[in-house]
Amino acid sequence: MKTRTRRKRGDGRADRRGTFVAPVRAQAGFTIIELLVSIGAVLTVIMATVATYLGTTRSWEGTSTLTRVQREASFALEVMGRAIRKGSTVDIGAAGDSLRILFWTGSTDSLVASFYVDDQGCLRNHTGMVLVDGADSLSFVSSNGRTVNIDIVIRGDMGTEQATSDDHLVLMSSTISCRN
């Protein structure tokens, strides 16, 4: 009995039918095309991640700045409101950008408080204490000398290269009356 030996295909010899079969080489690594495609995919994922991170960070900074500015404006209005409520009359400067609150003692007026914006854009009271830094404008309007409408505009700087184009402006208004 004759035994047949089978040869593996691809060993570089003729098979049993006599056709030549090229040797099969073991793959030892990646081709250049495969490497370039892989690197491109990884770079795309990295760029998307960085863009998302930067966008989220910028959004958080904007929200944080806006919250800070709103809190400062609210604080300033609260301080001015408390002082106005203690007074009997208000005296508004000629330009409408300063306010003095007076209390009638029976024979004379005594100063309760005053508010103004200085040259650096700081809202200050009569003692010089800064209530708000970055006040763009402050206006007081009173029709009867006892009720004051206050409009304050505050700029919140994001601290970026775009200078003022990305800053937040907050306008807060309040109407407050003297109680005494």
C-alpha positions, 0 to 999 in steps of 0.5 A, a space after each residue: 500500500 502506497 502512502 501519500 504524503 501531503 505537503 502543506 500548501 505554501 511551502 514553495 514547492 509544487 503541490 500534488 497537482 503540480 502547480 506551484 504554490 508561493 510560500 505563505 509568510 508569517 505577518 510580522 507587523 503592520 503595514 505603513 498604510 495601517 500605521 497611518 490610518 491608526 495614527 490618523 484615528 488616534 489624532 482625530 480622537 485626541 483633537 476632539 477631546 481637546 476641543 471639547 475640554 477647551 469649550 467646556 473650560 471657556 463656558 465654565 469661565 464665562 458662567 463663573 464671571 457672569 455669576 460674580 458680576 451679578 453677585 457684585 451688582 446685587 451686593 451694591 444695590 443691597 448696600 445702597 438700598 439699606 442706606 437709602 431706607 435709613 434716610 429722609 431725603 436723597 440728593 442726586 448730583 448734577 450729572 446723575 452719577 452720585 447720590 447723597 442720602 440725608 437724614 433730617 434730625 429736626 434742625 439740620 440734615 445729616 449725611 447717612 451715606 453717599 455713593 459715586 463711581 470714581 475714575 477707575 470705575 470703582 463704585 465707592 461709598 462715602 468712606 471710600 470703601 469699594 463696593 464694586 470694581 468694574 462699574 461701567 456706569 451708575 445713574 440715579 433718578 429721583 422725581 420727589 427727593 425720597 424715591 430713587 431709581 438706580 441703574 448700574 452697569 457692571 462689566 465682568 472681564 473674562 481675562 482673555 486676549 479678546 479684551 472686551 469682546 467676550 466680557 459680560 455686561 450686567 445691568 441691574 435696576 432698583 427703585 428704593 424709597 426713604 422710610 424716615 
